[in-house]
Amino acid sequence: MRLACEASYDAIQIHCAHGYFLWLLLDPRTNRRKDDYRANGQWMEAFFWGVRQLTLGRLLSIRLSAFIDLSDRAWELAATTQVAKLLNTIGVDIIDLSAGYYTVDRNLIYPANDSSTSTFSFSRSLCDELKCLVSFCGQASNLDYFQTIMSSNQLLALGRSFIADPEFARKYKTFRAAEINHCRSCRHCHYFSRGRSNLECGVNPNL
């Protein structure tokens, strides 16, 4: 993080989702400590407050798994909401919501169908409770649709859409949406889960 600040990045994201280390510490199902370092212990506020102080003057984004469907989804959403409210109080600029997790053998597990944007409704509800920006992702490439129903402090995150078509944004901006080569959720981009050595795409012939 210090290196990112020294490199003058305008925005820095801390990844606390998908089964990565910080996610394991934040989740009481994996962090079963009973002391100050328990899942909702004092360390959490101190840690993120320290991150905020190190990144002052830059946009700070925290990525969270909204849910992973290892427990009751309502419970998972409530737990994510609790963390998001703390981050909002600390002054984080963006809560970036994803879903799913990686297993120890690096297989990505999605709790919902790839064609759904299951984080949208949850992110929309958080927008009513938080002052910071709330981002959602998950095959949300129908920009015309989402622009009509998004909150003023809600963001749409695109990832695989740009792997499938690096010209996605340019085509949309210049009214050539019909020419966009859309992601088909073949998951070839998760190359390491498939035992491959480099990024691949089932619809982009240049990869």
C-alpha positions as CSV (number, residue, x, y, z in Angstrom):
1,M,0.0,0.0,0.0
2,R,2.9,2.4,0.8
3,L,4.3,1.6,-2.7
4,A,1.0,2.3,-4.3
5,C,0.9,5.7,-2.6
6,E,4.5,6.5,-3.5
7,A,3.6,5.6,-7.1
8,S,0.9,8.3,-7.0
9,Y,-2.0,6.1,-7.8
10,D,-5.3,8.1,-7.7
11,A,-7.3,5.1,-6.3
12,I,-6.3,2.2,-4.2
13,Q,-8.4,-0.9,-3.5
14,I,-8.0,-3.3,-0.5
15,H,-9.3,-6.8,-1.4
16,C,-11.3,-8.2,1.4
17,A,-13.4,-10.7,-0.6
18,H,-13.4,-14.1,-2.3
19,G,-11.7,-16.0,0.5
20,Y,-8.5,-14.0,0.5
21,F,-6.7,-13.4,3.8
22,L,-8.6,-10.3,5.0
23,W,-11.9,-11.9,4.2
24,L,-10.9,-14.9,6.4
25,L,-10.2,-12.5,9.3
26,L,-13.5,-10.6,8.8
27,D,-15.7,-13.7,8.7
28,P,-16.6,-15.3,12.0
29,R,-17.0,-18.7,10.3
30,T,-13.3,-18.8,9.7
31,N,-12.0,-16.4,12.4
32,R,-13.1,-18.1,15.6
33,R,-10.9,-16.2,18.0
34,K,-12.6,-14.8,21.1
35,D,-10.1,-12.1,21.9
36,D,-9.6,-8.6,20.4
37,Y,-8.6,-10.2,17.1
38,R,-12.0,-11.9,16.6
39,A,-13.9,-11.2,13.4
40,N,-15.7,-8.1,14.8
41,G,-12.9,-7.2,17.2
42,Q,-11.2,-3.9,17.9
43,W,-8.5,-4.7,15.4
44,M,-10.9,-4.2,12.5
45,E,-11.6,-0.6,13.1
46,A,-8.0,0.2,14.0
47,F,-6.7,-1.6,10.8
48,F,-9.1,0.2,8.4
49,W,-8.6,3.5,10.1
50,G,-4.8,3.1,9.6
51,V,-5.4,2.3,5.9
52,R,-7.5,5.4,5.6
53,Q,-4.8,7.6,7.1
54,L,-2.2,6.1,4.8
55,T,-4.3,6.8,1.7
56,L,-5.6,10.3,2.5
57,G,-5.8,12.3,-0.7
58,R,-6.6,9.2,-2.7
59,L,-9.8,7.3,-3.4
60,L,-9.9,4.2,-1.1
61,S,-12.0,1.3,-2.2
62,I,-12.7,-1.8,-0.2
63,R,-13.9,-4.9,-2.0
64,L,-16.2,-7.2,-0.1
65,S,-18.0,-10.4,-0.9
66,A,-21.7,-9.5,-0.4
67,F,-22.5,-13.2,0.0
68,I,-20.9,-16.5,-0.8
69,D,-23.9,-18.8,0.1
70,L,-22.0,-20.9,2.7
71,S,-24.6,-19.9,5.2
72,D,-28.1,-18.4,5.1
73,R,-27.9,-15.5,2.7
74,A,-29.8,-13.1,4.9
75,W,-27.2,-13.7,7.6
76,E,-24.3,-13.1,5.1
77,L,-25.9,-9.9,3.9
78,A,-26.4,-8.6,7.4
79,A,-22.7,-9.4,8.2
80,T,-21.5,-7.5,5.1
81,T,-23.8,-4.6,6.0
82,Q,-22.2,-4.3,9.4
83,V,-18.7,-4.2,7.9
84,A,-19.8,-1.7,5.2
85,K,-21.3,0.7,7.8
86,L,-18.0,0.6,9.8
87,L,-16.0,1.4,6.6
88,N,-18.4,4.2,5.7
89,T,-17.9,5.7,9.2
90,I,-14.1,5.5,8.8
91,G,-14.3,7.5,5.5
92,V,-13.8,4.8,2.8
93,D,-14.7,6.3,-0.6
94,I,-16.1,3.1,-2.3
95,I,-17.5,-0.2,-1.1
96,D,-17.0,-2.6,-4.0
97,L,-19.4,-5.6,-3.8
98,S,-18.7,-8.9,-5.4
99,A,-19.8,-12.5,-4.6
100,G,-18.3,-15.9,-4.5
101,Y,-15.0,-17.2,-3.2
102,Y,-11.9,-19.2,-4.2
103,T,-11.3,-22.6,-2.7
104,V,-7.8,-23.6,-1.4
105,D,-7.1,-25.2,-4.8
106,R,-7.9,-21.8,-6.5
107,N,-11.2,-22.9,-8.0
108,L,-13.7,-20.0,-8.2
109,I,-17.1,-20.7,-6.8
110,Y,-20.0,-18.6,-7.8
111,P,-23.1,-18.6,-5.6
112,A,-25.4,-17.4,-8.4
113,N,-25.8,-17.9,-12.1
114,D,-23.2,-15.9,-14.1
115,S,-26.0,-14.2,-16.1
116,S,-27.4,-12.6,-13.0
117,T,-26.4,-9.3,-11.3
118,S,-27.2,-10.6,-7.8
119,T,-25.2,-7.9,-6.0
120,F,-27.3,-5.1,-7.6
121,S,-30.3,-5.1,-5.3
122,F,-28.1,-5.4,-2.2
123,S,-25.8,-2.6,-3.3
124,R,-28.9,-0.4,-4.1
125,S,-30.2,-0.9,-0.5
126,L,-26.8,0.0,1.0
127,C,-26.9,3.2,-1.0
128,D,-29.7,4.4,1.2
129,E,-27.7,3.8,4.4
130,L,-24.2,4.9,3.4
131,K,-22.7,8.2,2.2
132,C,-19.9,6.6,0.3
133,L,-20.1,5.2,-3.2
134,V,-21.3,1.6,-3.5
135,S,-20.2,-0.5,-6.5
136,F,-21.7,-3.7,-7.8
137,C,-20.5,-6.2,-10.4
138,G,-21.6,-9.4,-12.0
139,Q,-22.3,-9.4,-15.8
140,A,-23.9,-6.0,-15.6
141,S,-23.2,-5.1,-19.2
142,N,-26.7,-3.8,-20.0
143,L,-25.8,-0.2,-19.3
144,D,-29.0,1.3,-20.7
145,Y,-31.0,-0.7,-18.2
146,F,-29.0,0.0,-15.1
147,Q,-28.6,3.7,-15.7
148,T,-32.4,4.1,-15.3
149,I,-32.5,2.4,-11.9
150,M,-29.2,3.1,-10.2
151,S,-28.8,5.3,-7.1
152,S,-26.9,8.6,-7.4
153,N,-24.1,7.1,-5.2
154,Q,-24.1,3.7,-6.9
155,L,-21.4,2.5,-9.3
156,L,-21.4,-0.3,-11.9
157,A,-18.2,-2.3,-12.1
158,L,-17.1,-4.0,-15.3
159,G,-14.3,-6.5,-15.6
160,R,-14.8,-9.5,-17.9
161,S,-16.8,-7.2,-20.3
162,F,-13.5,-5.5,-21.1
163,I,-11.7,-8.8,-21.5
164,A,-14.3,-9.9,-24.0
165,D,-14.2,-6.5,-25.8
166,P,-11.5,-3.9,-24.9
167,E,-13.5,-1.4,-26.9
168,F,-16.6,-1.9,-24.8
169,A,-16.6,1.6,-23.4
170,R,-15.7,3.4,-26.6
171,K,-18.4,1.5,-28.6
172,Y,-21.0,2.3,-26.0
173,K,-20.1,6.0,-25.8
174,T,-20.2,6.4,-29.6
175,F,-23.6,4.7,-29.9
176,R,-22.2,1.4,-31.3
177,A,-23.5,-0.8,-28.6
178,A,-24.7,-3.4,-31.2
179,E,-21.1,-4.0,-32.1
180,I,-20.0,-4.9,-28.6
181,N,-18.6,-8.4,-28.3
182,H,-20.2,-9.5,-25.0
183,C,-18.9,-11.9,-22.4
184,R,-20.7,-15.2,-22.5
185,S,-19.6,-16.4,-19.1
186,C,-17.5,-19.3,-20.4
187,R,-15.0,-18.7,-17.5
188,H,-12.0,-19.1,-19.7
189,C,-10.6,-15.9,-18.2
190,H,-10.2,-17.8,-14.9
191,Y,-7.2,-19.4,-16.5
192,F,-5.4,-20.5,-13.3
193,S,-8.5,-22.4,-12.2
194,R,-8.3,-24.3,-15.5
195,G,-4.6,-25.0,-15.1
196,R,-3.5,-22.6,-17.8
197,S,-0.6,-20.2,-17.7
198,N,-2.1,-17.1,-19.2
199,L,-5.3,-15.2,-19.6
200,E,-7.8,-16.6,-22.1
201,C,-11.2,-15.6,-23.4
202,G,-13.8,-17.7,-25.2
203,V,-15.1,-14.8,-27.3
204,N,-12.0,-12.6,-27.8
205,P,-9.8,-14.2,-30.5
206,N,-6.9,-11.9,-29.6
207,L,-6.3,-13.6,-26.3
